[in-house]
Amino acid sequence: MGFKRAEWHSGLVYRQICEECKTGVEYMDDKLDFRPWYPDGFVYCPRCKTPLRHSEKYAVDPATGASLSLPTEVPAETIAAQPAGVVLFCTQCGNKFGENDRFCAKCGNKR
């Protein structure tokens, strides 16, 4: 079974830091590879070859370098303050979190 690179291109630039070697990686979505375990796509770090999972939250304005996405990080105090029985959903993909989930089972986003 062959896997394809993206057949679409938004023209956006993405920038993220490799967790393994701390190298800054900048790429456009036409460079994304796809695998079943990375359905949103990924790129390899050019330095250490670690696969970096793609997310729209890494989009930057090429002219200014400013992030184009709103922060989706939820402070730990907010999570702890949620009353029992409240259903929480992933801010990235909308998947329902399990009671003790710290990460989304669908996209891997932090709760």
C-alpha positions as CSV (number, residue, x, y, z in Angstrom):
1,M,0.0,0.0,0.0
2,G,1.5,3.4,-1.0
3,F,1.1,6.6,0.9
4,K,0.8,9.9,-0.8
5,R,2.1,13.4,0.0
6,A,-0.5,16.1,0.2
7,E,-2.4,16.8,-3.1
8,W,-3.6,20.1,-1.8
9,H,-1.6,23.2,-0.7
10,S,-3.0,26.0,1.4
11,G,0.1,28.2,0.9
12,L,0.6,28.5,4.7
13,V,3.9,28.2,6.4
14,Y,4.2,26.1,9.5
15,R,6.9,26.3,12.2
16,Q,7.6,23.9,15.1
17,I,10.5,22.8,17.3
18,C,11.7,19.2,17.3
19,E,11.3,17.7,20.8
20,E,14.3,15.4,20.3
21,C,17.0,17.8,19.0
22,K,15.4,21.2,19.6
23,T,15.8,22.2,15.9
24,G,13.4,24.7,14.5
25,V,11.6,23.2,11.5
26,E,9.7,25.3,8.9
27,Y,7.7,23.7,6.2
28,M,4.7,24.2,3.9
29,D,1.8,21.7,3.8
30,D,2.8,20.4,0.3
31,K,5.7,18.6,2.1
32,L,3.5,16.6,4.4
33,D,3.6,12.8,4.4
34,F,0.6,10.7,5.7
35,R,0.5,7.4,7.5
36,P,-2.4,5.8,9.4
37,W,-0.8,6.7,12.7
38,Y,-0.4,10.3,11.6
39,P,-3.7,11.1,9.8
40,D,-3.1,14.8,9.9
41,G,0.3,14.4,8.2
42,F,3.9,14.8,9.4
43,V,7.3,16.0,8.3
44,Y,10.7,14.6,9.3
45,C,13.1,16.8,11.3
46,P,16.0,17.5,8.9
47,R,18.5,17.1,11.7
48,C,17.5,13.9,13.6
49,K,14.9,12.5,11.3
50,T,12.2,12.3,14.0
51,P,8.7,12.5,12.5
52,L,6.9,15.7,13.6
53,R,3.2,15.6,13.7
54,H,1.5,18.4,11.7
55,S,-1.1,20.6,13.2
56,E,-2.8,23.8,12.1
57,K,-1.6,25.4,15.4
58,Y,1.9,25.6,13.9
59,A,0.8,28.0,11.1
60,V,2.7,31.3,11.0
61,D,2.5,34.4,9.0
62,P,5.5,34.2,6.6
63,A,5.9,38.0,6.7
64,T,6.0,38.5,10.4
65,G,6.6,35.1,11.9
66,A,3.6,35.5,14.2
67,S,1.4,32.6,15.0
68,L,-1.9,32.4,13.1
69,S,-3.7,30.2,15.6
70,L,-5.3,31.0,18.9
71,P,-3.8,29.2,21.9
72,T,-5.6,26.0,22.7
73,E,-3.7,25.1,25.9
74,V,-6.0,24.7,28.9
75,P,-4.3,25.5,32.2
76,A,-4.1,22.5,34.6
77,E,-6.1,24.4,37.2
78,T,-9.0,24.7,34.9
79,I,-9.0,21.0,34.2
80,A,-8.8,20.2,37.9
81,A,-11.6,22.7,38.7
82,Q,-14.2,20.9,36.4
83,P,-17.0,19.4,38.4
84,A,-17.5,15.6,38.1
85,G,-19.8,14.6,35.3
86,V,-18.9,17.4,33.0
87,V,-18.1,16.2,29.5
88,L,-14.9,17.7,28.0
89,F,-14.0,17.7,24.3
90,C,-10.7,18.2,22.5
91,T,-10.2,21.7,21.4
92,Q,-8.4,20.5,18.2
93,C,-10.6,17.8,16.8
94,G,-13.8,17.8,19.0
95,N,-13.3,14.2,20.2
96,K,-14.8,13.5,23.7
97,F,-12.2,13.0,26.5
98,G,-12.4,10.0,28.8
99,E,-12.6,10.7,32.5
100,N,-8.9,10.2,33.1
101,D,-7.5,11.1,29.7
102,R,-4.7,13.6,29.6
103,F,-4.4,13.5,25.8
104,C,-6.9,13.1,23.0
105,A,-7.2,9.5,21.9
106,K,-8.0,10.6,18.3
107,C,-5.4,13.4,17.6
108,G,-3.0,13.3,20.6
109,N,-3.7,16.9,21.6
110,K,-3.1,17.7,25.3
111,R,-6.2,18.1,27.4
